[in-house]
Amino acid sequence: MTSPQASPARPLGVAAIGYAFMGQAHSNAWRTVASHFDVPDFEQKVLVGRDAVAVAAAAKKYGWSESATDWREVITRDDIDIIDICAPGWLHAEIATAALAAGKHVLVEKPLANTVAESEAMVAAAQAARSVGVRSMVGFNYRRVPALALARKLIAAGELGTVRQVRASYLQDWLADAESPMTWRLRKETAGSGALGDIASHAIDQIQYLLDDTVTEVSGKLHTFVSERPGPDGLEPVTVDDAAWATLTTAGGAIASVDVSRVALGQKNALTIEVYGTAGSLKFNLENPNELFFLNGTEPIEVQGFRRILVTEPEHPYISGWWPQGHVIGWEHSFTHQIRDFLNHIATGTDPSPSFEEGFGVQQVLAAVEASAAANGITVTIPSLLPTSKD
Ligand SMILES: NC(=O)c1ccc[n+]([C@@H]2O[C@H](COP(=O)([O-])OP(=O)(O)OC[C@H]3O[C@@H](n4cnc5c(N)ncnc54)[C@H](O)[C@@H]3O)[C@@H](O)[C@H]2O)c1
């Protein structure tokens, strides 16, 4: 295990692996974070992809000094301190464990990996790395939407009383067309699962994050509505789910329902979360990301109702780095906040959250949904969780 060059005299060197959807979103965050927040000095050094010409063009456009096509070579470089993994799930475990062993701090996109076994290996690598001061984090970026960070604070402060019930729904329609072609996201060996790992992972992380609780029992159902899609060599079987449903019980006694789909015609990226407690309730809709609706159930019934909180005050989480009140922010800002927090944890020598242990916890819930679905929806108990480090 290599130790990081603790507080190197030069700026921290960053390399990102993958330059498509998440590679672009993360690059945007790396490019803007220092203009809005106090973070340690860093340099966007290398962007890594497979196609030399295309990755060179992306590097230029997204603000990276260089590009490369071999991530293995990049993680051995002495001038690289941080590896930001924006590659598909089947590469997460291999890249993250190698980078951590090389003493590089690692931010990896969600879900942590494609399987529980891979996640376990990643947790072991993160724990060994942590013991020599190397940090690791999973990119559940919705934790850093100010309205959702505020929701967690309100729940922790007891504003909802005891949480009884949560509804988390994440609906998209980019696979509604049966002619939509095969991609890595539709093959089990590359994606692990379908809508389940892709978007239910966000919903499950939110439930555990908002309630500061862990899921203990799961009952689930998976369905593939379009079983074959056009591939490079003709029709190819789809080996992952198009949609997933789950009922979760938490250690604290709350019950949560999760429904996710990539074939929900008309829904583009509809993440909605509702939390119902004994004393209050919260509602969030990603299509209006600056708003949180709060009902205070202790007010006189005549004046009770969901109050719209415009989460753009400097007192709200992360907002002091942005614009004057009422000047709204968007989806991409959650990635900037993620980079801010990751950099500051590196600078202060503390562990960021969500940790790999927390990513592993989500992976266990995903696996339990699959196991339940395969057994006609029976209730599956989550094995006891590894220790979790939190902010
Ligand atoms: N946080 C979020 O909201 C969010 C949204 C979408 C995707 N994701 C996650 O981000 C990850 C990437 O998804 P995406 O949508 O960006 O996928 P994508 O298909 O758009 O991009 C994948 C990138 O990885 C690169 N890549 C593949 N193999 C490589 C290799 N061997 N070496 C170097 N680069 C390689 C590809 O060239 C491409 O640039 C996945 O884990 C996904 O679940 C997260």
The ligand as a Gaussian input file, in Angstrom:
#p B3LYP/6-31G(d) Opt

LIG

0 1
 N      -24.668000      10.353000     -10.462000
 C      -25.505000      10.270000     -11.470000
 O      -26.562000      10.903000     -11.477000
 C      -25.177000       9.384000     -12.646000
 C      -25.829000       9.567000     -13.873000
 C      -25.455000       8.745000     -14.937000
 C      -24.494000       7.772000     -14.769000
 N      -23.906000       7.595000     -13.551000
 C      -22.876000       6.556000     -13.340000
 O      -21.659000       6.995000     -13.939000
 C      -20.937000       5.889000     -14.486000
 C      -20.685000       6.148000     -15.962000
 O      -21.937000       6.327000     -16.601000
 P      -22.098000       7.304000     -17.864000
 O      -23.561000       7.571000     -17.998000
 O      -21.173000       8.456000     -17.790000
 O      -21.653000       6.296000     -19.012000
 P      -21.227000       6.653000     -20.505000
 O      -21.461000       5.415000     -21.304000
 O      -21.886000       7.930000     -20.935000
 O      -19.665000       6.929000     -20.359000
 C      -18.759000       5.932000     -19.971000
 C      -17.355000       6.435000     -20.234000
 O      -16.418000       5.449000     -19.782000
 C      -15.397000       5.329000     -20.763000
 N      -14.752000       4.015000     -20.682000
 C      -15.279000       2.789000     -20.880000
 N      -14.332000       1.850000     -20.781000
 C      -13.170000       2.489000     -20.497000
 C      -11.841000       2.079000     -20.289000
 N      -11.494000       0.793000     -20.320000
 N      -10.877000       3.021000     -20.038000
 C      -11.223000       4.334000     -19.999000
 N      -12.477000       4.782000     -20.186000
 C      -13.441000       3.877000     -20.445000
 C      -16.142000       5.520000     -22.083000
 O      -15.236000       5.857000     -23.106000
 C      -17.052000       6.691000     -21.713000
 O      -16.350000       7.913000     -21.837000
 C      -21.792000       4.660000     -14.188000
 O      -21.347000       4.085000     -12.991000
 C      -23.189000       5.233000     -14.005000
 O      -24.011000       4.443000     -13.172000
 C      -24.207000       8.398000     -12.503000

